[in-house]
Amino acid sequence: MQIDVLELGPMANCTYLISEKNDALLIDPAWDMNFISHTLTQKNLTLRGVLFTHGHFDHVKFAQQLLQQTGLKGYLEEKDISLAGIDPQFLHTYSGAQQFKIGPFDIKITPTPGHTAGSVCIQIGNALFTGDTLFPGACGRTDLPTSDPRAMRQSLVELSRLPEDTQIFAGHSYGGKCSSTIGYERVNNPFMRNALRGGEI
């Protein structure tokens, strides 16, 4: 499985292109659909699915255009529908934990509320796409509409229980870095350490 990071837009957003042979998934496609489409063509990939970690505008901006063009429906947790502003006809909405297959990809979705009510982490193999829940050395903001600091704390505790070699891929490349491991974050991330101690986020 190949993971390509497409850093797009003015907010250091990371769109992830996951590919296996000629099949591909996109996670959080936003900002530049022309570049994303060009990349798919250049790599001779067929897009099989689109998934969103949450509904904030910077993770979905212009994604409806891509969904219209491809005829695909984007996977989004139902609590974030209103945040996303994508016409529901272009969405496959769900509630809670999910496991399913798209093409050759086995996908596990874990609810991780806190940054938004419908935030999720998307696991494919040993890769965990954390959106704005967990960053290298940080966690997402909890002072926004539908945010919840207590839910974030519990989400970080849940993520800390994953195998330490689980690779995380965050929704932004803040500080020039978007990837880490659960083991490293468990030891070095002050927000995860504080959550494990029962402190406030």
ZIGI-V472134 format. One record per pair of residues at least 12 apart in sequence whose C-alpha atoms are under 7 Angstrom apart, sorted by the first residue. I is the first residue (numbers start at 1). J is the second residue. If there is no record, write none. Layout:
i:I j:J
i:I j:J
//
This chain:
i:1 j:18
i:1 j:19
i:1 j:20
i:2 j:18
i:2 j:19
i:2 j:20
i:3 j:16
i:3 j:17
i:3 j:18
i:3 j:19
i:4 j:16
i:4 j:17
i:4 j:18
i:5 j:17
i:8 j:31
i:8 j:32
i:9 j:31
i:12 j:172
i:12 j:173
i:12 j:174
i:13 j:171
i:13 j:172
i:13 j:173
i:14 j:171
i:14 j:172
i:14 j:173
i:15 j:27
i:15 j:28
i:15 j:29
i:15 j:30
i:16 j:28
i:22 j:44
i:22 j:45
i:22 j:46
i:23 j:45
i:23 j:46
i:23 j:47
i:23 j:48
i:24 j:45
i:24 j:46
i:24 j:47
i:24 j:48
i:25 j:47
i:25 j:48
i:25 j:49
i:25 j:50
i:26 j:49
i:26 j:50
i:26 j:51
i:27 j:50
i:27 j:51
i:27 j:52
i:28 j:51
i:28 j:52
i:28 j:53
i:28 j:59
i:28 j:60
i:29 j:59
i:29 j:60
i:29 j:63
i:30 j:58
i:30 j:59
i:30 j:60
i:30 j:61
i:30 j:62
i:30 j:63
i:31 j:61
i:31 j:62
i:33 j:62
i:33 j:66
i:48 j:102
i:48 j:103
i:49 j:72
i:49 j:102
i:50 j:73
i:50 j:74
i:50 j:75
i:51 j:74
i:51 j:75
i:51 j:76
i:52 j:74
i:52 j:75
i:52 j:76
i:53 j:119
i:53 j:120
i:53 j:121
i:53 j:130
i:53 j:131
i:54 j:76
i:54 j:80
i:54 j:118
i:54 j:119
i:54 j:120
i:55 j:80
i:55 j:81
i:55 j:83
i:55 j:84
i:56 j:83
i:56 j:84
i:57 j:84
i:60 j:84
i:64 j:86
i:67 j:90
i:73 j:90
i:73 j:91
i:73 j:92
i:74 j:90
i:74 j:91
i:74 j:92
i:75 j:91
i:75 j:92
i:75 j:93
i:76 j:91
i:76 j:92
i:76 j:93
i:76 j:94
i:77 j:93
i:77 j:94
i:77 j:95
i:77 j:118
i:78 j:93
i:78 j:94
i:78 j:95
i:78 j:118
i:79 j:117
i:79 j:118
i:80 j:117
i:80 j:118
i:96 j:111
i:97 j:109
i:97 j:110
i:97 j:111
i:98 j:110
i:105 j:124
i:106 j:124
i:107 j:122
i:107 j:123
i:107 j:124
i:108 j:122
i:108 j:123
i:108 j:124
i:109 j:121
i:109 j:122
i:109 j:123
i:110 j:122
i:112 j:133
i:112 j:155
i:113 j:151
i:113 j:152
i:113 j:155
i:114 j:142
i:114 j:147
i:114 j:148
i:114 j:149
i:114 j:151
i:114 j:152
i:115 j:132
i:115 j:133
i:115 j:140
i:115 j:141
i:115 j:142
i:115 j:147
i:115 j:148
i:115 j:152
i:116 j:146
i:116 j:147
i:117 j:146
i:117 j:147
i:126 j:166
i:126 j:167
i:127 j:166
i:127 j:167
i:127 j:168
i:128 j:166
i:128 j:167
i:128 j:168
i:128 j:169
i:129 j:168
i:129 j:169
i:129 j:170
i:130 j:168
i:130 j:169
i:130 j:170
i:130 j:171
i:131 j:170
i:131 j:171
i:132 j:170
i:132 j:171
i:134 j:170
i:135 j:170
i:135 j:178
i:136 j:178
i:136 j:179
i:136 j:180
i:136 j:185
i:137 j:185
i:137 j:188
i:137 j:189
i:137 j:190
i:138 j:189
i:138 j:191
i:139 j:191
i:149 j:201
i:153 j:195
i:153 j:201
i:156 j:192
i:156 j:195
i:157 j:192
i:157 j:195
i:157 j:196
i:160 j:182
i:160 j:186
i:162 j:182
i:163 j:182
i:164 j:181
i:164 j:182
i:164 j:183
i:165 j:181
i:165 j:182
i:165 j:183
i:166 j:181
i:166 j:182
i:167 j:180
i:167 j:181
i:167 j:182
i:168 j:180
i:168 j:181
i:168 j:182
//
